Amino acid sequence: MEKVEVKELLEAGVHFGHLTRKWDPNMAPYIYMERNGIHIINLYKTAAKIEETSEALHKIAASGKKILFVATKKQAKDIVAEKAGAVTMPYITERWPGGMLTNFVTIRKAVKKMASIDRMKKDGTFLTLSKKERLQVDRLRAKLEKNLGSISEMTRLPGALFVVDIKRESIAIKEAQKLNIPIFAMVDTNSDPRQVDYVIPANDDASKSIDKVLSIVTSAIADGLSERKSDKTEKDGEQKEAKTKKTEKKAATKKVAADEEE
């Protein structure tokens, strides 16, 4: 796990909070000082929290569970899509589909609908439709892709949620809380950290800050995934070896029995 450098967080502007009048008093333990009417976040606490978060996300990824990233604000969308996509984790960067977690069965139906449209296009059924019907199907497919694109591979509920801006993504937070799904989040000085299991006190408005934090946590996820892969390879190797030994033992037993008969 890489050590988080406070200097790098400072350069990325992770320490800039909101205007003091907009603060949430529950963020007090993470605030270092006030400067020009703006709260400054204590980056030593941020660094410690990023390390704690990275370790937990590493374990979740190594266990084979998915981590769903949620960020619909303009500054975060592209960064989240790129970083989460790079570690093959699902993400929501358009509007949060209500019931995404609490009504997962319905969401899965929509994903299946997407898959069936794709099948229609492959097997030629799509071409038998009228021009108007084809247009309708294409529109539906585009709409589903926009809202559910990256979660189409998610066959079960995620093992965790990673959120950028908990105030904006309050519906996602509430759904995860209902289902006891652990919540990891970048939390700014205007939000209530008590809603989150793993708090990263950080500027959630600047793209540089979001990019920095996400680079570190997704790197930990990538490590978890490669650890899982090497464990699996090792396990497969052991099973193969055990199978070979078993076969050899069987063959030797057969040979002894044959020799005795002679």
N, C-alpha and C positions, 0 to 999 in steps of 0.2 A: 504494500500500500504506500503510495507516495505521500511524503510529508507536505503539509500545506504551508506555504510560505506567506506570512503576513504581508510582506513587501509586495508580493504579486497581487494580493487582494486589494491592497491600497492603490496600486497602479490601475486596477480595473474599476476603481470607484465603488467597491462593495460596501464601503463605510457610510455612504451618504444615505441618511434616512429621509423622513418627510418633515414638513414644517412642524415646529413644536406644538402648535395649536391642534394639529391633526393626530397627535399621538395616542396610542393605546397604553394606559398606565401599566398594563401587564407586561409590556416590553421593557420596563424600567431596568431589570437586571442585565439587559444586553446593551444598554445605552451608555456610552463613554462620557459624552459631554454635549453641550449645545453650542453651535457656532452660527452666527448670523441668522438666528431664528430657525435653524435646521438641526435636527438631532443627528449626532454622529454615533455610529454603531461601534462597539468594542470589537475590533478585528481579532483580538486574541481569543475571545469567546467564539467568534465565527469560525476561526481555524479549528478550534477544538471540536466544535459541533459538526463541521464538515468531515473531520476524521471519523467521528462516531457514526455519522450517517453513512459514510463510504463503507465502513466495516460491515454495518447491518445490510446494506444493499448488496455487497459482495456475497454475503451468506445466502441471501434470498436468490440471487442469480445462480449461485453454485448449486442450490437445491432444485433448480429447474423451474421455479415459478416465474411468472411474468411480472414486470413492474410497469404499471400504466402511467405515462407522463401526461399531465394536463396543463396546458397553457394556451389561452385563447387571445391574450393581449398581443397587439401588433409587434412590440419589441421582442417578444419571446417566441412567437410562432415558428419562424424559420429555423431558429437555433434549436428548438426542441425537436422539430421534425428531423433535422440533420443529425443531432447527437443521439436521440433515441433510436432513430432508424439505423445508425451505424452499429448499434449493439443489438439489433433486431428486437427492440422492445416496442410495444404498441404505444400510440400517442393520440391525443385529441387536441387539435389546434384550431378547429372550427368551433361552432357552438356545441356546448355539452349536451348530448342527447339525454333528456330527462329520463330517468329509469335505467340509465346505462348499466348501473350495477344492481340496483334493487329490482329491476325487471329484466334481468339479463336474458331470460328465455326469449322475450320479444325481440331484443337486439340480435340474438343469434338467428332468429327467423329472417330478419332483414339481411343479415350477412349471407344466409343460405339463398335468399332471393337473388343476391348479387352473383353468387356462384352458378345458379341455374341460368341466369341471363348469359353468363360467359360460356356455359355449355351449349346453349342454343346457338351462339355465334360460331362455336367450333364445329358442331355437327350439322350445320346448314339449316336448322329449323327456323332461324331468324330470317332467312331469305324468303321463306314461304309466307311471311306476314305481309300485310299491305303496307304501303309507304307510310300511312298515318300511324299504324300500330308500331312500326319500326322506330319512328320518331319518338313515340311515347315511351317505348322500352329504353331507348337510348337516353332519354331525359331522366328516367327513373334510375338508370344505372349510374349516370353522372352525379345525381343527387346523393345516392347511397354512398358512392365513392368519396364524395366531398365530406360527408358526415362520419362515415365509418371506415374509410379506406384502410388506415393502418391497423385497425383492430380486427380485420377480417381473419387474421390468423389466431385470434384469441378464442380458444375453444372453452375455456373456463374462466371463472373470476380471477382477477389478478392477485398476486401475493402481497402487493403493496401499491400505493399511489404516490407519485411524486408531483407536487403542485408548485407552480410559479404564480404567486399572488393569491393568497387564500381568501381575500375579500371578494375578489372577482369570481373565483371558482367555488363559491359557498355551497352551491347545489351538489357539486362533486364531493365536497368535504362531508356534507350531511349524509349522503348515500354511503360513503365509505365507513363513517362512524356507525351507522345502523347495522352494517354487516361485519363490524369489528375488523375491517381491513386497515392495517397500519398505514398512517399518513406521514409522508416525508415532505417537507416544504421549505421554500425560501420565504421567510417571513419578514416583512418590512415593519418600521416603527409605528405604522398606523393600524396594525392588525393584532388580533388576540392569539398569542402563541399557544394558549391552553387547548385549542382545537386540534393541535398537531402532536403526533407522537415523537417525531424527530424534527426539531426546529433548527433551521439554519438562518440566524439573524443576518439579513442581507438586503441590499438595495435591489428591489425586484422591478425597477422601472427602467434601468439603463441596460441596453443590450450587451455592453462590455462586461458588466457585472454578472448578468445571467449566463453569458457565454463561459465566463471563468468558472463559476460554480458547477455548471453542467458538465464542463470538460472533466473536472475532477471526479464527480460522482459517476459519470458514465465510464470513465477509465477503470474505476473500481468494479463496475458491473462487468466490463470486458474481462477483467482478471478472474472474476467469479465464474464466468462462462467458460474460459479456457481451462480453469481448474476442473470444472465439471467434465469437460471433454477429455482431459487427460486421465481423470479417475475412471471414466467410462471405458477408455481404451485399455487401461490397466486391467479393469474388471473383465473385459472381453478376452484379454490375453490370458488371464488366470483361468477363465472358464474353458478356453480353448485347450490350454495345457492340461487341465483336469480331465477333459474329454479324451485327449490323446492318451493320457496315462491309463484311463479306464479301458480304452480300446486295446492298448498294448497288453494290459493285464488279462483282458478277456482272451486275446490271441495266445498269450503264454499259457493260460489255464487250459485252453483247447489243445495246445501242443502237448502239454504234460499228459492230458487224458488220452490223446492219440498214441503217445509213446507207450503208456501203460498197457493199452489194448494190444499193441504189437507184442 
